[in-house]
Amino acid sequence: MGELSVVDLNADLGEEVTADAALLAVVTSANVACGYHAGSAAIMREVCAEAARQGVSVGAQVSYDDRAGFGRRRTDVDGEVLREQVLDQVGTLREIALAAGTDVRYVRPHGALYHRVLDDVEQASAVLDGSGALPVLGMDGVLLALAVHAGRQVWREGFPDRSYDATGRLVGRDRPGAVLADPAAITTQALALAHQVDSLCVHGDEPEAVARAHAVRRGLEAAGWVLRGL
């Protein structure tokens, strides 16, 4: 009997823009906002408690300190300051997760920081230094390369609901067609990406996030994929 085809399905949670409990019933990993771009201690407690109940893995979704811009604005922060900010975010979420009966299983940058660390050595190093020995979730680039070099576990991520450019990077959200809306197209892209990555992300800040997550999960399972948290 052949090996099972296993993939993770994740979403951004705790951002105060979607139904966290409904998403936690579908996904297998939760990228939890740690208060710098969205969320609060109270929301983190709710998400972690429900994640523990559902058996969903918890990850620290670390960001620039940019609530006004939802963490999506390029922010020039000294590497040492960013390291301390990441340390604070991971530490806060870990304390809450442990109290809820679970733990932080990985770190994943959010928004502008996610894209910055694909190429910026200083910022990527700050994320790694501030997150201890946690595994790292992200796209191929400087952050994952540095993590591998440091002996850290890495998980590669794909985006069923986003368009890619010719270089394999995500099309900027300011460009037409950057975010896919059709559930069938999103599911088709999920199936294409599943063979290339460890985790698929359905954005939790989109209006139809829950419906899209259900569609992707149904499509993956119908194609024989086993969904398992990071």
Secondary structure, DSSP 8 states (H G I E B T S, - for coil): ----EEEEEEEEESSSSS-HHHHHTT-SEEEEE-SSSS--HHHHHHHHHHHHHHT-EEEEEE--S-TTTTT-S-----HHHHHHHHHHHHHHHHHHHHHTT--EEEEEE-HHHHHHTTT-HHHHHHHHHHTTT--EEE-SSHHHHHHHHTT--EEEEE-TTB-B-TTSSB--TTSTTSB---HHHHHHHHHHHHTT-SEEE--TTSTTHHHHHHHHHHHHHHTTEEE---
